[in-house]
Amino acid sequence: QVQLVESGGGLVQPGGSLRLACAASGTSRILVMGWYRQAPGKERELVAAITSGGSTNYADSVKGRFTISRDNAKNTLYLQMNSLKPEDAAVYYCNADAWTVGSKRGDYWGQGTLVAVSS
């Protein structure tokens, strides 16, 4: 079983920055990793994703403000969030398309980390 553990959420003022991290364990290979978010009363949406080769894609709403990256050696995913807006407030989830150590491929989710943006 692949486990994903997020960290780095918190309360920040509008215009501020946060860096989220997601550490993966129990995996022999991770293909695509991504960050999703879900605000109260809204559906979960893709924020950004990155392949094992480093190709990225972003939601239009975060382009130019957020940067996704990954350290393949550490099986860790990051999301640098700058110029945060109140509408960025949500629970952020890490996702991975990954192979377990036992060679079973699956889609895995972290438990989520809360990002609050308020003055």
N, C-alpha and C positions, 0 to 999 in steps of 0.2 A: 504494500500500500504506500502510495506517495503522500507525503505530508507537506503542506505549505503553511508557513507561519509568517504572518505579516507583522510589521512594526513601523513606528514612525508617525502614526496619526496623532491628532491633537487639535487644540484650538489655536487659530491664528487670525490676525486682523486682516481685513481686505488689503490686498497689495503685498502681503507677506509670502513667505515660502515655507515649504515642508518637503522633506524627502522621505518617501516610503521605501521599505525594503521587504522582500519576501524570500525567505530561506526555504529551499526544498530539500527533502531527505527521502530516502527509500527509493531513489530513482537511479537507473543506469543511463538514461538518456532523456533529455528534454527537447522536444521539438519547438513548438511555439509557446511562448509565455505572454501573458497579457494582464492588464489591469482593467477591471470593470468597476462601476460604481452604481449605487442605488440610493436615491434620495427618497424620503418619505412620500408615499403615494405615487411613486413613479416606478417604471420598469427598470431593471438592471440594464445598463448600457456599456458598450465598449468604450474605454478611454484611450488605450493604446496597446499595441501588441508588437512583439519582436520575435523574429525567427532565430534559430540557432546560428545562422550566418550573419545576423545583425540587421536584416531588413526590418524596417519599422513602418507602422501606419498609426495614424492618430485620428481621433474624432475631430471634426472641424472646430468644435467649441474650445479645444485645448491647444490647437496648433500654434506654435510660436511661444507658448507659455510652459508647456510640460515637455519633459524629455524622459523617454524610457531607455533603459540600458540593462545589460545583464553581464554577470561574471560567470562564464560557463565553468570555470575551474572550481568556483565556490557554489555553483548551483543557486545563485542568488539573483533576484530581479530587483530593479530599482525604478522609482518614479520620482524625478525631480519636478516639483510643482512650484512655479514662480508666478508672481502677479495674480495671486489667488483672488477669486471673486466669491461673493456669497452664494452664487449658483453652483459653485464647485463643492459645496458642503454635501456630504453623503458618506455612506459606508463604502469603503474601497476594498475590493476583493481581488486577490491574486488568483490567476488561473494558469494551468499548465496542461498541455498535451504531452504526455510523458509515458515512458516505459518504466515499469517497476524493475526492481532488481531481479525479480523472477520472470522477466520478459513478457509482461502483460501490459498492453497499451491501454491508456484510459485518459479521461478528462477529469482533472482534479481542481478543487477549490480550497482556498484558505478560509479562515473563519471571519475575516473582515477586520478592518481597522477604521475607526471613525475620524473623519476630517470635518471640523467645524470652522466656519469662516464668519467671524462677527466682530464688530467693534465694541 
